[in-house]
């Protein structure tokens, strides 16, 4: 039995070594191909980058030599386009890139979408969205009907949000669609204002993640028309929504009245009190000082600290804090005020 | 006497054979899981994610903690690599742990640090802070000078001083790739906080070209000892971390580069100061907390993000490092031994702990026993030859085949060392592993075990000793 085992193990080792040897050969061959691919790509970049610049920026006439022949040249064009799209905000350049991609790159990505490899399909979906290849929308809708992964579906949503927002809204309503907040944010940021506002109007029908993402996106878009929407949410039944709305309003940074925020000074949630202390940074101190003084004596360290910072930001702030230190007998609040005064004076 | 010897030889031969088979099957399983995972991502364009998340709107701010003890040479480059990071919102907190060299002066002068008054919230009790400085050139760069208390204590001070909800610990002589933080934060961001800690992949920097805190070119070093460590890191990465992480079973994420949720780390008591493997200890404590609070949280290893670190170049330093790692591993496992096979901790108790005990911790004893057995068997006569040959063949599979497979799979999936010559050199060197590198590291690891048993209490205040001691357990 032992003899058999030794010969068996030897056989296993030999088989494994042969497999590894073949794999090494395959890798070396593959590397050779990669080197050839990179060489073709780099040659294209070297020869045609200037042509592309002339066509995209200097409005020179389009030359047929720019049309890619083969994958390596497509890769080179992707690199060129990506650098223009990332670094320049120019409607004309974007339009030209879109036009070219719809005409000459479409067929490559269409083929990629039917690839067996997940990563190739994902890359194609990335490019369709980045290069705005609208002509592949039907193909994408067909692709959706095949068995696709969650990540692929997310990319499809991104494509729909760009090319067919109505369809996008329908799609995210589907109960099996459930992404994280940060992913919804990535989608919502791309929406046009009118579509986004509609999304906001149906607020209560959305899942929590969509609601949170919508509030955060409203804040980051810094659009005045969202302020009222966010203010309405301050009376929402869910505490988390209220805090997010406060945070959004703070980030937009336009405070036209303080009344909606005053009830939060005595909120049970320290996060809400903290956000109010931050929001008052955007309002004159003579309106907010009474509340800020109250927050300076809060039981929570973060709230006290923020209240002191907000007071100190005002021109009269340091004097107010010094007066407070003389009159108060709350040791924690005095320490906080003192630290803020010292820091503020140190920075001057 | 001869009968007794016979029984002993058969018994030990059987145990060692059985053990080797068990380890080989475990490693094979983990290799297959890792390969399936990496294969999916093969050729996926990562820049798409990076570009989408470079905006602060999608990410969460991170405090970068750099504990430094006598690191006047490496610390400036580390801080530069952090300043080079592509990440929207970070603060850099350098903690000088009572260095006896010029670390403090170097940092103060280089980054124009000015003393500031700051009230610190003591979330975790630590040694006294002497002074806090703020850089005049980089507003997000803080230096904390404190009394010497060891790396764990320095990190705890960093946590107390930090103001962001996540912190990332980076060793004072490590270099981060500019996108590594963005990518290590990916599971945390995408899971909306379900992932509460993530560790990055550590690579060996010897032979790489660096400029102002960035790795510009990777080359395989010339030193054979270092190349063996490169191969060992690849193995550990493919046959351990990825598979364990997939099932939330990771017990070690490297202390040289890992991100934690501050809330959870504080609740777990921060880094333990009385233990050698403080990073493993924190991970185990957080796992414990997750189970006790019955929350759905995860700790992940992210294969892609890279932190470059320098590996020991001499046998003496390597011995020191391995001894320490192993002692740290044993200490942590021993401290939490009650979690082993405890149904309260689920798969962690039934898979992770037994795996770490049997394969990682006690493995060196059995394996070294195997080597001794082979030698003894050849002296005792031919009836034991067969077991000895069987063992030797298993060592070949375990040492040589697995190493070559790791090198090849890594080259296929990630391609860190793109030159053909480098690949072939690593493959050739893998054939020699079982004859010198493996037995040596086994000896050192066993030494670590013995030290744990004999001098348990001697390791209270472990000072970090130099460049080669930085990377934590592979």
HADDOCK unambig.tbl for C-alpha pairs under 7 A between the chains (distance, minus, plus):
assign (segid A and resid 2 and name CA) (segid B and resid 386 and name CA) 6.61 0.50 0.50
assign (segid A and resid 6 and name CA) (segid B and resid 390 and name CA) 5.78 0.50 0.50
assign (segid A and resid 9 and name CA) (segid B and resid 393 and name CA) 6.75 0.50 0.50
assign (segid A and resid 13 and name CA) (segid B and resid 397 and name CA) 6.63 0.50 0.50
assign (segid A and resid 20 and name CA) (segid B and resid 405 and name CA) 6.81 0.50 0.50
assign (segid A and resid 24 and name CA) (segid B and resid 408 and name CA) 6.85 0.50 0.50
assign (segid A and resid 27 and name CA) (segid B and resid 412 and name CA) 6.73 0.50 0.50
assign (segid A and resid 28 and name CA) (segid B and resid 420 and name CA) 6.98 0.50 0.50
assign (segid A and resid 118 and name CA) (segid B and resid 40 and name CA) 6.38 0.50 0.50
assign (segid A and resid 119 and name CA) (segid B and resid 40 and name CA) 6.44 0.50 0.50
assign (segid A and resid 119 and name CA) (segid B and resid 41 and name CA) 5.80 0.50 0.50
assign (segid A and resid 119 and name CA) (segid B and resid 42 and name CA) 6.46 0.50 0.50
assign (segid A and resid 119 and name CA) (segid B and resid 43 and name CA) 6.20 0.50 0.50
assign (segid A and resid 119 and name CA) (segid B and resid 44 and name CA) 4.69 0.50 0.50
assign (segid A and resid 120 and name CA) (segid B and resid 44 and name CA) 6.69 0.50 0.50
assign (segid A and resid 123 and name CA) (segid B and resid 44 and name CA) 6.29 0.50 0.50
assign (segid A and resid 123 and name CA) (segid B and resid 45 and name CA) 6.23 0.50 0.50
assign (segid A and resid 180 and name CA) (segid B and resid 190 and name CA) 6.12 0.50 0.50
assign (segid A and resid 180 and name CA) (segid B and resid 191 and name CA) 6.18 0.50 0.50
assign (segid A and resid 180 and name CA) (segid B and resid 192 and name CA) 5.94 0.50 0.50
assign (segid A and resid 181 and name CA) (segid B and resid 192 and name CA) 6.42 0.50 0.50
assign (segid A and resid 182 and name CA) (segid B and resid 58 and name CA) 5.85 0.50 0.50
assign (segid A and resid 182 and name CA) (segid B and resid 189 and name CA) 6.63 0.50 0.50
assign (segid A and resid 182 and name CA) (segid B and resid 190 and name CA) 6.20 0.50 0.50
assign (segid A and resid 183 and name CA) (segid B and resid 190 and name CA) 6.80 0.50 0.50
assign (segid A and resid 339 and name CA) (segid B and resid 118 and name CA) 6.68 0.50 0.50
assign (segid A and resid 339 and name CA) (segid B and resid 119 and name CA) 6.88 0.50 0.50
assign (segid A and resid 343 and name CA) (segid B and resid 117 and name CA) 6.50 0.50 0.50
